Amino acid sequence: MVKYVIAEQLVGKEVVTSDGFDVGKFVDADLDEVTGKLSNIYVEPNLDSDFANKLDVKSGVVKLPSVALVAVNDYIVVDRKSIV
């Protein structure tokens, strides 16, 4: 139940890199059902962003590892070095 509440709050949040590049919008996440540990997040890339266009887009989304996450607040911030 908790994971669904958290995911609902994150859907649509802007995802940016720690140095200011726009990646896109959060759409989903992979969570371990037993431990609750986050393994990946899925982002709908911003097609107007040169940075996002360089990422590996499959089925309309970019899969980013959880180790790339830096912060979640008004924006979801990821470390660019961890995703390129």
VOLUM-477806 format. One record per residue: residue number from 1; residue in three letters; chain; x, y, z of N, C-alpha, C, CB in turn. Coordinates in nm, 3 decimals, always signed. Glycine has a CB too. Layout:
<rs>
<NUM,"Ala","A",<X,Y,Z>,<X,Y,Z>,<X,Y,Z>,<X,Y,Z>>
...
</rs>
This chain:
<rs>
<1,"Met","A",<+0.082,-0.120,+0.000>,<+0.000,+0.000,+0.000>,<+0.086,+0.126,+0.000>,<-0.093,+0.000,+0.120>>
<2,"Val","A",<+0.188,+0.129,+0.083>,<+0.272,+0.248,+0.095>,<+0.342,+0.280,-0.036>,<+0.375,+0.230,+0.205>>
<3,"Lys","A",<+0.392,+0.176,-0.106>,<+0.465,+0.204,-0.230>,<+0.376,+0.269,-0.334>,<+0.524,+0.075,-0.287>>
<4,"Tyr","A",<+0.249,+0.237,-0.336>,<+0.158,+0.299,-0.432>,<+0.133,+0.446,-0.398>,<+0.027,+0.222,-0.436>>
<5,"Val","A",<+0.123,+0.476,-0.272>,<+0.102,+0.614,-0.229>,<+0.223,+0.699,-0.268>,<+0.078,+0.622,-0.076>>
<6,"Ile","A",<+0.342,+0.650,-0.242>,<+0.464,+0.722,-0.276>,<+0.474,+0.741,-0.426>,<+0.587,+0.649,-0.223>>
<7,"Ala","A",<+0.450,+0.636,-0.503>,<+0.458,+0.645,-0.648>,<+0.358,+0.745,-0.703>,<+0.435,+0.507,-0.711>>
<8,"Glu","A",<+0.237,+0.748,-0.647>,<+0.137,+0.844,-0.693>,<+0.183,+0.988,-0.670>,<+0.003,+0.820,-0.621>>
<9,"Gln","A",<+0.255,+1.011,-0.563>,<+0.304,+1.145,-0.533>,<+0.418,+1.186,-0.627>,<+0.351,+1.153,-0.388>>
<10,"Leu","A",<+0.490,+1.089,-0.680>,<+0.604,+1.119,-0.766>,<+0.569,+1.129,-0.914>,<+0.709,+1.014,-0.748>>
<11,"Val","A",<+0.465,+1.063,-0.956>,<+0.429,+1.063,-1.098>,<+0.410,+1.205,-1.148>,<+0.302,+0.980,-1.121>>
<12,"Gly","A",<+0.478,+1.235,-1.257>,<+0.469,+1.367,-1.318>,<+0.572,+1.466,-1.271>,<+0.335,+1.422,-1.294>>
<13,"Lys","A",<+0.647,+1.432,-1.164>,<+0.752,+1.524,-1.116>,<+0.862,+1.535,-1.221>,<+0.811,+1.476,-0.980>>
<14,"Glu","A",<+0.915,+1.655,-1.234>,<+1.026,+1.679,-1.327>,<+1.152,+1.610,-1.275>,<+1.050,+1.831,-1.347>>
<15,"Val","A",<+1.226,+1.548,-1.366>,<+1.354,+1.486,-1.333>,<+1.463,+1.568,-1.400>,<+1.359,+1.335,-1.379>>
<16,"Val","A",<+1.559,+1.615,-1.319>,<+1.669,+1.695,-1.369>,<+1.800,+1.639,-1.317>,<+1.653,+1.844,-1.329>>
<17,"Thr","A",<+1.909,+1.672,-1.386>,<+2.040,+1.629,-1.337>,<+2.090,+1.729,-1.233>,<+2.142,+1.616,-1.454>>
<18,"Ser","A",<+2.187,+1.687,-1.156>,<+2.241,+1.773,-1.050>,<+2.309,+1.898,-1.106>,<+2.339,+1.695,-0.965>>
<19,"Asp","A",<+2.342,+1.897,-1.235>,<+2.402,+2.015,-1.296>,<+2.305,+2.088,-1.389>,<+2.527,+1.976,-1.373>>
<20,"Gly","A",<+2.173,+2.060,-1.373>,<+2.071,+2.142,-1.437>,<+2.012,+2.097,-1.569>,<+2.123,+2.270,-1.456>>
<21,"Phe","A",<+2.050,+1.981,-1.620>,<+1.992,+1.934,-1.746>,<+1.854,+1.871,-1.722>,<+2.085,+1.833,-1.814>>
<22,"Asp","A",<+1.761,+1.901,-1.810>,<+1.627,+1.845,-1.801>,<+1.628,+1.704,-1.858>,<+1.524,+1.935,-1.877>>
<23,"Val","A",<+1.575,+1.608,-1.784>,<+1.567,+1.471,-1.832>,<+1.425,+1.439,-1.878>,<+1.611,+1.372,-1.721>>
<24,"Gly","A",<+1.325,+1.472,-1.797>,<+1.187,+1.444,-1.833>,<+1.100,+1.437,-1.710>,<+1.177,+1.315,-1.912>>
<25,"Lys","A",<+0.995,+1.351,-1.718>,<+0.900,+1.337,-1.607>,<+0.901,+1.194,-1.555>,<+0.758,+1.378,-1.651>>
<26,"Phe","A",<+0.894,+1.181,-1.423>,<+0.887,+1.050,-1.358>,<+0.757,+0.982,-1.396>,<+0.899,+1.064,-1.204>>
<27,"Val","A",<+0.765,+0.851,-1.433>,<+0.643,+0.777,-1.465>,<+0.626,+0.650,-1.381>,<+0.643,+0.741,-1.610>>
<28,"Asp","A",<+0.736,+0.588,-1.337>,<+0.722,+0.462,-1.264>,<+0.853,+0.427,-1.194>,<+0.679,+0.347,-1.359>>
<29,"Ala","A",<+0.849,+0.322,-1.112>,<+0.968,+0.276,-1.041>,<+0.960,+0.126,-1.019>,<+0.984,+0.349,-0.905>>
<30,"Asp","A",<+1.077,+0.063,-1.006>,<+1.086,-0.078,-0.969>,<+1.118,-0.085,-0.821>,<+1.194,-0.152,-1.053>>
<31,"Leu","A",<+1.034,-0.156,-0.746>,<+1.056,-0.176,-0.603>,<+1.056,-0.324,-0.571>,<+0.949,-0.102,-0.519>>
<32,"Asp","A",<+1.144,-0.366,-0.482>,<+1.144,-0.502,-0.432>,<+1.026,-0.515,-0.336>,<+1.279,-0.539,-0.363>>
<33,"Glu","A",<+0.937,-0.607,-0.362>,<+0.815,-0.619,-0.280>,<+0.843,-0.664,-0.137>,<+0.720,-0.717,-0.345>>
<34,"Val","A",<+0.953,-0.735,-0.116>,<+0.984,-0.783,+0.018>,<+1.056,-0.675,+0.099>,<+1.071,-0.910,+0.010>>
<35,"Thr","A",<+1.160,-0.617,+0.041>,<+1.241,-0.520,+0.116>,<+1.193,-0.375,+0.098>,<+1.385,-0.530,+0.074>>
<36,"Gly","A",<+1.122,-0.349,-0.010>,<+1.078,-0.213,-0.040>,<+1.187,-0.128,-0.101>,<+1.029,-0.148,+0.084>>
<37,"Lys","A",<+1.300,-0.190,-0.132>,<+1.414,-0.116,-0.187>,<+1.390,-0.078,-0.332>,<+1.542,-0.200,-0.175>>
<38,"Leu","A",<+1.419,+0.047,-0.363>,<+1.405,+0.100,-0.498>,<+1.523,+0.054,-0.582>,<+1.396,+0.254,-0.497>>
<39,"Ser","A",<+1.497,+0.002,-0.703>,<+1.607,-0.041,-0.788>,<+1.623,+0.045,-0.914>,<+1.587,-0.186,-0.829>>
<40,"Asn","A",<+1.513,+0.090,-0.972>,<+1.518,+0.173,-1.093>,<+1.401,+0.270,-1.092>,<+1.515,+0.087,-1.221>>
<41,"Ile","A",<+1.420,+0.382,-1.163>,<+1.308,+0.470,-1.190>,<+1.294,+0.481,-1.342>,<+1.327,+0.612,-1.123>>
<42,"Tyr","A",<+1.173,+0.509,-1.386>,<+1.145,+0.524,-1.529>,<+1.099,+0.666,-1.554>,<+1.038,+0.420,-1.577>>
<43,"Val","A",<+1.158,+0.725,-1.658>,<+1.133,+0.865,-1.689>,<+1.088,+0.877,-1.834>,<+1.259,+0.950,-1.664>>
<44,"Glu","A",<+0.982,+0.953,-1.855>,<+0.941,+0.987,-1.990>,<+1.028,+1.104,-2.033>,<+0.786,+1.022,-1.999>>
<45,"Pro","A",<+1.117,+1.084,-2.132>,<+1.212,+1.190,-2.165>,<+1.147,+1.312,-2.227>,<+1.316,+1.137,-2.259>>
<46,"Asn","A",<+1.207,+1.427,-2.200>,<+1.165,+1.553,-2.261>,<+1.230,+1.557,-2.399>,<+1.207,+1.678,-2.173>>
<47,"Leu","A",<+1.151,+1.545,-2.503>,<+1.204,+1.537,-2.639>,<+1.266,+1.667,-2.686>,<+1.095,+1.496,-2.734>>
<48,"Asp","A",<+1.241,+1.777,-2.615>,<+1.301,+1.906,-2.648>,<+1.440,+1.922,-2.585>,<+1.211,+2.019,-2.603>>
<49,"Ser","A",<+1.478,+1.829,-2.499>,<+1.605,+1.837,-2.428>,<+1.713,+1.762,-2.505>,<+1.592,+1.780,-2.286>>
<50,"Asp","A",<+1.821,+1.831,-2.540>,<+1.933,+1.765,-2.609>,<+1.992,+1.655,-2.522>,<+2.042,+1.869,-2.646>>
<51,"Phe","A",<+1.999,+1.680,-2.391>,<+2.054,+1.579,-2.300>,<+1.968,+1.453,-2.299>,<+2.066,+1.637,-2.158>>
<52,"Ala","A",<+1.837,+1.469,-2.286>,<+1.746,+1.354,-2.280>,<+1.750,+1.274,-2.410>,<+1.603,+1.400,-2.252>>
<53,"Asn","A",<+1.772,+1.341,-2.522>,<+1.778,+1.271,-2.651>,<+1.901,+1.184,-2.664>,<+1.775,+1.371,-2.763>>
<54,"Lys","A",<+2.001,+1.203,-2.579>,<+2.122,+1.121,-2.583>,<+2.107,+0.993,-2.500>,<+2.240,+1.202,-2.532>>
<55,"Leu","A",<+2.001,+0.983,-2.422>,<+1.981,+0.867,-2.335>,<+1.918,+0.752,-2.412>,<+1.893,+0.905,-2.216>>
<56,"Asp","A",<+1.932,+0.632,-2.358>,<+1.879,+0.511,-2.419>,<+1.729,+0.499,-2.391>,<+1.954,+0.385,-2.367>>
<57,"Val","A",<+1.647,+0.537,-2.489>,<+1.501,+0.535,-2.474>,<+1.448,+0.404,-2.531>,<+1.435,+0.658,-2.546>>
<58,"Lys","A",<+1.377,+0.329,-2.446>,<+1.312,+0.205,-2.489>,<+1.166,+0.212,-2.453>,<+1.379,+0.080,-2.423>>
<59,"Ser","A",<+1.080,+0.187,-2.550>,<+0.935,+0.192,-2.530>,<+0.889,+0.326,-2.475>,<+0.891,+0.080,-2.435>>
<60,"Gly","A",<+0.957,+0.433,-2.514>,<+0.916,+0.567,-2.475>,<+0.959,+0.613,-2.338>,<+0.773,+0.576,-2.481>>
<61,"Val","A",<+1.039,+0.530,-2.267>,<+1.087,+0.569,-2.134>,<+1.237,+0.542,-2.120>,<+1.010,+0.494,-2.024>>
<62,"Val","A",<+1.297,+0.613,-2.026>,<+1.438,+0.593,-1.993>,<+1.444,+0.527,-1.856>,<+1.517,+0.730,-1.994>>
<63,"Lys","A",<+1.521,+0.421,-1.845>,<+1.539,+0.349,-1.719>,<+1.665,+0.401,-1.652>,<+1.546,+0.194,-1.741>>
<64,"Leu","A",<+1.650,+0.456,-1.530>,<+1.763,+0.509,-1.456>,<+1.783,+0.429,-1.328>,<+1.743,+0.659,-1.425>>
<65,"Pro","A",<+1.906,+0.393,-1.295>,<+1.931,+0.316,-1.172>,<+1.909,+0.401,-1.048>,<+2.073,+0.259,-1.172>>
<66,"Ser","A",<+1.869,+0.338,-0.941>,<+1.841,+0.411,-0.817>,<+1.966,+0.476,-0.760>,<+1.781,+0.319,-0.714>>
<67,"Val","A",<+2.083,+0.422,-0.792>,<+2.208,+0.482,-0.741>,<+2.230,+0.621,-0.798>,<+2.329,+0.391,-0.774>>
<68,"Ala","A",<+2.161,+0.656,-0.905>,<+2.174,+0.789,-0.965>,<+2.093,+0.895,-0.890>,<+2.129,+0.784,-1.111>>
<69,"Leu","A",<+1.999,+0.852,-0.806>,<+1.915,+0.948,-0.734>,<+1.997,+1.028,-0.632>,<+1.800,+0.876,-0.663>>
<70,"Val","A",<+1.980,+1.159,-0.636>,<+2.049,+1.248,-0.543>,<+1.949,+1.306,-0.442>,<+2.121,+1.362,-0.619>>
<71,"Ala","A",<+1.832,+1.350,-0.492>,<+1.732,+1.412,-0.404>,<+1.595,+1.403,-0.467>,<+1.769,+1.559,-0.376>>
<72,"Val","A",<+1.494,+1.404,-0.380>,<+1.355,+1.411,-0.423>,<+1.288,+1.517,-0.340>,<+1.282,+1.271,-0.409>>
<73,"Asn","A",<+1.242,+1.622,-0.407>,<+1.172,+1.730,-0.340>,<+1.077,+1.790,-0.441>,<+1.272,+1.838,-0.282>>
<74,"Asp","A",<+1.093,+1.916,-0.476>,<+1.010,+1.974,-0.582>,<+1.044,+1.909,-0.716>,<+1.031,+2.127,-0.589>>
<75,"Tyr","A",<+1.170,+1.869,-0.731>,<+1.219,+1.798,-0.849>,<+1.283,+1.669,-0.803>,<+1.320,+1.885,-0.929>>
<76,"Ile","A",<+1.294,+1.574,-0.895>,<+1.373,+1.454,-0.869>,<+1.509,+1.482,-0.933>,<+1.305,+1.322,-0.928>>
<77,"Val","A",<+1.613,+1.480,-0.852>,<+1.747,+1.513,-0.899>,<+1.830,+1.385,-0.911>,<+1.817,+1.614,-0.803>>
<78,"Val","A",<+1.895,+1.370,-1.027>,<+1.980,+1.254,-1.051>,<+2.120,+1.301,-1.086>,<+1.923,+1.164,-1.163>>
<79,"Asp","A",<+2.219,+1.216,-1.058>,<+2.359,+1.245,-1.089>,<+2.383,+1.209,-1.234>,<+2.456,+1.168,-0.994>>
<80,"Arg","A",<+2.420,+1.307,-1.315>,<+2.440,+1.285,-1.459>,<+2.549,+1.182,-1.485>,<+2.476,+1.417,-1.529>>
<81,"Lys","A",<+2.654,+1.179,-1.406>,<+2.764,+1.085,-1.425>,<+2.720,+0.940,-1.407>,<+2.877,+1.117,-1.328>>
<82,"Ser","A",<+2.615,+0.918,-1.330>,<+2.565,+0.783,-1.305>,<+2.472,+0.732,-1.414>,<+2.493,+0.779,-1.174>>
<83,"Ile","A",<+2.431,+0.820,-1.504>,<+2.334,+0.776,-1.606>,<+2.384,+0.784,-1.748>,<+2.209,+0.856,-1.595>>
<84,"Val","A",<+2.498,+0.846,-1.770>,<+2.550,+0.858,-1.907>,<+2.648,+0.746,-1.935>,<+2.617,+0.994,-1.930>>
</rs>
